Amino acid sequence: MSERFGIPDHSPQHAPDHSLQNPTAQGSWHNTGDGGDGAWPTAPTYGGGVHGAMPSIPDTPHSTTMAVVLAMLFGPLGLFYIGFLHGLIALFTVIPVVRSIALTIVATRGVDSSRVWIALVVMWCITVPWAVAGVRWRNRRFNRA
């Protein structure tokens, strides 16, 4: 036995005379149907639709009250409740528009520029009507379908 770094080596000193054999006999896999050469079972299919497609989530009408509350609490992020595109467009358009409107109000009124609430009021004036109109439009489209 040899020692490396003071630790005894417990590995066998010579290779065994025979190699390990596969315990599974050749050809024991059975053909489960759907073609193939019988070497591997085929994956089950779960019927309907395009192969590999995600199941569709049922579209339901949204609440106008919930849309208004989320728009007031989260501003443009609350519009994601209506739809992904509404939230995405609002995120990239409302914030720059609100900033420019709030700065214009501050400059014309001579108000202290540290008044953040002006920007919040302007944001509410944009996102809340957008939320109401967006939910009504979405629910009208839902009722037609």
C-alpha positions in Angstrom: 0.0 0.0 0.0 1.1 3.5 -0.8 0.4 6.5 1.2 -0.2 10.0 -0.2 -0.1 13.0 2.1 -0.2 10.7 5.1 -3.5 9.0 4.1 -3.4 5.3 3.3 -4.5 4.2 -0.2 -7.2 1.5 0.1 -7.7 1.0 -3.6 -7.2 -2.5 -5.0 -3.7 -3.1 -6.1 -4.5 -5.0 -9.3 -7.4 -5.0 -11.8 -10.0 -7.8 -11.6 -9.7 -10.6 -14.2 -13.1 -9.8 -15.7 -15.0 -6.6 -16.5 -18.4 -5.7 -15.1 -21.3 -7.2 -17.1 -24.6 -5.5 -17.9 -27.2 -7.1 -15.7 -30.0 -6.4 -18.3 -30.2 -9.0 -21.0 -30.1 -7.7 -24.6 -33.5 -7.2 -26.2 -35.5 -7.0 -23.0 -37.0 -3.6 -23.9 -40.4 -4.2 -25.3 -42.0 -2.2 -28.0 -44.8 0.0 -26.5 -46.3 0.9 -29.9 -46.2 4.0 -32.1 -43.4 2.6 -34.2 -39.8 2.6 -33.4 -37.3 -0.2 -33.3 -38.2 -1.3 -29.8 -35.0 -0.1 -28.2 -36.7 2.7 -26.2 -40.3 3.2 -25.2 -41.9 6.2 -27.0 -43.1 9.2 -25.1 -46.8 9.4 -24.5 -48.9 12.0 -26.2 -51.6 13.8 -24.4 -53.9 14.5 -27.3 -55.3 17.6 -29.0 -53.7 20.7 -30.3 -50.3 21.3 -31.6 -47.6 19.0 -30.3 -45.8 20.7 -27.4 -48.1 23.7 -27.2 -48.9 25.2 -23.8 -52.5 24.9 -22.6 -54.4 28.1 -23.1 -55.4 30.1 -20.0 -59.1 31.0 -20.1 -59.7 34.7 -20.7 -61.9 36.3 -18.0 -63.3 39.8 -17.6 -61.4 42.1 -15.3 -62.7 44.3 -12.6 -62.7 48.1 -13.1 -62.4 48.7 -9.4 -59.3 46.5 -9.2 -57.8 48.3 -12.2 -58.3 51.7 -10.6 -56.9 50.6 -7.3 -53.8 49.1 -8.9 -53.3 52.2 -11.2 -53.5 54.5 -8.1 -51.1 52.3 -6.0 -48.5 51.4 -8.7 -49.0 53.9 -11.5 -47.9 52.5 -14.8 -47.1 49.1 -13.3 -50.7 48.8 -12.2 -51.7 48.8 -15.9 -50.1 45.3 -16.3 -53.4 44.1 -14.7 -55.2 45.1 -17.9 -52.7 43.5 -20.2 -49.0 43.1 -20.8 -48.9 45.7 -23.7 -50.8 48.2 -21.7 -48.3 48.0 -18.8 -45.3 48.0 -21.1 -46.4 51.0 -23.1 -47.4 52.9 -20.0 -44.0 52.1 -18.3 -42.1 53.7 -21.2 -44.4 56.6 -22.0 -46.2 57.7 -18.8 -43.0 58.2 -16.7 -41.3 60.6 -19.2 -44.5 62.5 -19.9 -45.3 62.8 -16.2 -41.8 64.1 -15.5 -42.0 66.8 -18.2 -45.6 67.9 -17.2 -44.6 68.0 -13.5 -41.5 70.1 -14.2 -43.6 72.4 -16.4 -46.1 72.9 -13.5 -43.3 73.5 -11.1 -41.7 76.1 -13.4 -44.9 78.0 -14.2 -46.4 78.0 -10.7 -43.1 78.8 -8.9 -43.6 75.8 -6.6 -40.7 74.2 -4.8 -39.3 71.5 -7.0 -39.1 69.0 -4.1 -42.9 68.5 -4.3 -43.1 64.9 -5.6 -46.8 64.8 -5.0 -47.3 66.9 -8.1 -45.9 64.1 -10.2 -48.0 61.6 -8.5 -51.2 63.6 -9.1 -50.3 64.0 -12.8 -49.5 60.2 -13.0 -52.9 59.4 -11.5 -54.6 61.7 -14.0 -53.1 59.7 -16.8 -53.1 56.1 -15.5 -56.5 56.0 -13.8 -58.5 57.0 -16.9 -56.3 54.7 -18.9 -57.1 51.8 -16.5 -60.9 52.5 -16.7 -60.9 52.7 -20.5 -58.6 49.7 -20.9 -60.7 47.5 -18.7 -63.9 48.5 -20.5 -62.3 47.9 -23.9 -61.0 44.6 -22.8 -64.3 43.4 -21.3 -66.2 44.6 -24.4 -63.9 42.5 -26.6 -64.3 39.6 -24.1 -68.1 39.8 -24.3 -68.1 39.8 -28.1 -66.1 36.6 -28.3 
